[in-house]
Amino acid sequence: MKLVIALVLLVIGIAGGGALGMMLKPMPEPETMAEPVKTEEDAMAEEKMKEEDADQVPSSFVTIARQMIVPVVEGGETRALMLFEIALDVPEEYRESVLEREPRLRDAFLRELFELSYTGAFLETYTSDRVMEDLRGKLLAAARVHLGDRVSDVLILDALRQEL
């Protein structure tokens, strides 16, 4: 009897595994796909994008060396820690300038992060669009105090929360 049950379970396992493998198998790509028809408007838009790309100065993403750790405080108690990894988008020729000013930038960024933390921005929905846009705006303004308009964007590469 034990042998029959073992064989039945083996057959069910093999059949289930095969069925699951077939369901997870990627779909084959069609061999021939018709090229989309390009209109005159598409051609003009493509040309305009090429011209804009040619006018742009090559940018460089400079990652701030260490992650920033900020306490999340509620009612005078630290509830969690937030960890941020930040990068700046600057023209290539200002890369060294950013690295030279990194201690001042870290200080400015931490001030903004602490302010947001103490006002409750990171208590619950810290990943909401409103909070992230506010955070990016404040960090960009802080970066521009030290680097001017050379900073075109602040990127938040990681935003992690560790409950205590």
C-alpha positions as CSV (number, residue, x, y, z in Angstrom):
1,M,0.0,0.0,0.0
2,K,2.8,2.4,0.8
3,L,4.4,1.7,-2.5
4,V,1.2,2.5,-4.4
5,I,0.8,5.8,-2.5
6,A,4.4,6.7,-3.2
7,L,4.0,6.0,-6.9
8,V,0.8,8.0,-7.1
9,L,2.4,10.9,-5.4
10,L,5.4,10.6,-7.7
11,V,3.2,10.7,-10.8
12,I,1.2,13.7,-9.5
13,G,4.5,15.5,-8.7
14,I,5.9,14.9,-12.1
15,A,2.7,15.9,-13.9
16,G,2.4,19.0,-11.7
17,G,6.0,20.0,-12.3
18,G,5.6,19.5,-16.1
19,A,2.4,21.6,-16.2
20,L,4.0,24.4,-14.2
21,G,7.1,24.3,-16.4
22,M,4.9,24.7,-19.5
23,M,3.0,27.6,-17.9
24,L,6.2,29.4,-17.0
25,K,7.9,28.8,-20.4
26,P,8.3,32.1,-22.3
27,M,6.3,32.7,-25.4
28,P,8.2,32.3,-28.6
29,E,8.7,35.6,-30.4
30,P,7.0,35.9,-33.8
31,E,9.4,35.4,-36.6
32,T,8.1,38.2,-38.8
33,M,6.6,41.4,-37.6
34,A,5.3,44.0,-39.9
35,E,7.2,47.3,-39.7
36,P,5.1,50.1,-38.5
37,V,4.2,52.6,-41.2
38,K,6.0,55.9,-40.6
39,T,4.1,59.0,-41.2
40,E,5.6,62.4,-42.1
41,E,4.8,63.5,-38.5
42,D,6.8,60.6,-37.1
43,A,9.7,61.4,-39.3
44,M,9.6,65.1,-38.2
45,A,9.4,64.1,-34.6
46,E,12.3,61.7,-34.9
47,E,14.4,64.4,-36.6
48,K,13.6,66.9,-33.9
49,M,14.7,64.5,-31.2
50,K,18.0,63.9,-33.0
51,E,18.6,67.7,-33.2
52,E,17.8,68.1,-29.5
53,D,20.1,65.3,-28.6
54,A,22.9,66.9,-30.6
55,D,22.4,70.2,-28.7
56,Q,22.5,68.7,-25.3
57,V,25.7,68.7,-23.3
58,P,26.8,65.2,-22.2
59,S,25.9,64.7,-18.6
60,S,27.4,62.6,-15.9
61,F,25.7,61.0,-13.0
62,V,27.8,61.4,-9.8
63,T,26.8,59.1,-6.9
64,I,27.3,60.5,-3.5
65,A,29.9,58.2,-1.9
66,R,28.0,56.9,1.1
67,Q,24.4,56.3,1.8
68,M,22.6,58.7,4.0
69,I,20.9,57.4,7.1
70,V,18.1,59.4,8.7
71,P,16.0,58.5,11.8
72,V,12.2,58.5,11.5
73,V,11.0,60.2,14.7
74,E,7.4,60.1,16.0
75,G,6.4,61.4,19.4
76,G,10.1,61.9,20.4
77,E,11.0,58.3,19.7
78,T,12.9,56.9,16.8
79,R,10.6,54.4,15.1
80,A,12.7,53.5,12.1
81,L,15.8,54.4,10.0
82,M,15.6,55.6,6.4
83,L,18.5,54.9,4.1
84,F,19.0,57.0,0.9
85,E,21.4,56.7,-2.0
86,I,21.6,59.8,-4.1
87,A,23.2,60.8,-7.4
88,L,23.4,64.1,-9.2
89,D,23.1,64.8,-12.9
90,V,25.7,67.3,-13.9
91,P,27.6,68.1,-17.1
92,E,30.7,65.9,-17.5
93,E,33.1,68.8,-17.0
94,Y,31.7,69.5,-13.5
95,R,32.1,65.9,-12.2
96,E,35.3,66.8,-10.3
97,S,33.7,69.9,-8.9
98,V,30.9,67.8,-7.4
99,L,33.3,65.3,-5.8
100,E,35.3,68.2,-4.3
101,R,32.1,69.7,-2.7
102,E,30.7,66.3,-1.6
103,P,31.1,67.0,2.2
104,R,29.1,70.2,1.8
105,L,26.5,68.5,-0.4
106,R,26.1,65.6,2.1
107,D,25.6,68.1,4.9
108,A,23.0,70.0,2.9
109,F,21.2,66.8,1.9
110,L,21.1,65.5,5.5
111,R,19.7,68.8,6.7
112,E,16.8,68.5,4.2
113,L,16.3,64.8,5.0
114,F,16.2,65.5,8.7
115,E,13.7,68.3,8.2
116,L,11.4,66.0,6.2
117,S,11.8,63.2,8.7
118,Y,10.9,65.5,11.7
119,T,7.8,66.8,9.9
120,G,6.5,63.3,9.4
121,A,7.1,62.8,5.7
122,F,8.6,59.3,6.2
123,L,6.2,58.0,8.7
124,E,3.9,55.9,6.5
125,T,3.8,56.5,2.7
126,Y,7.3,57.7,2.1
127,T,7.2,56.3,-1.5
128,S,4.1,58.3,-2.5
129,D,4.6,60.6,-5.5
130,R,4.0,63.7,-3.4
131,V,6.6,62.8,-0.9
132,M,9.2,61.8,-3.5
133,E,8.7,64.9,-5.6
134,D,9.0,67.1,-2.5
135,L,12.1,65.2,-1.5
136,R,13.7,65.6,-5.0
137,G,12.8,69.3,-5.1
138,K,14.3,70.0,-1.7
139,L,17.5,68.0,-2.5
140,L,17.8,69.8,-5.9
141,A,17.5,73.2,-4.3
142,A,20.1,72.2,-1.7
143,A,22.5,71.0,-4.4
144,R,22.0,74.2,-6.4
145,V,23.1,76.3,-3.4
146,H,26.5,74.7,-3.7
147,L,26.8,73.9,-7.4
148,G,24.5,76.4,-9.1
149,D,22.4,75.5,-12.2
150,R,25.0,73.0,-13.2
151,V,22.9,70.4,-11.4
152,S,20.0,69.4,-13.7
153,D,18.5,66.7,-11.5
154,V,18.8,64.7,-8.3
155,L,18.2,61.0,-8.5
156,I,17.1,58.9,-5.6
157,L,18.7,55.6,-6.3
158,D,17.6,53.8,-3.2
159,A,15.1,54.6,-0.4
160,L,14.9,51.9,2.2
161,R,13.2,51.9,5.6
162,Q,14.3,49.7,8.5
163,E,11.8,49.4,11.4
164,L,13.3,49.4,14.9
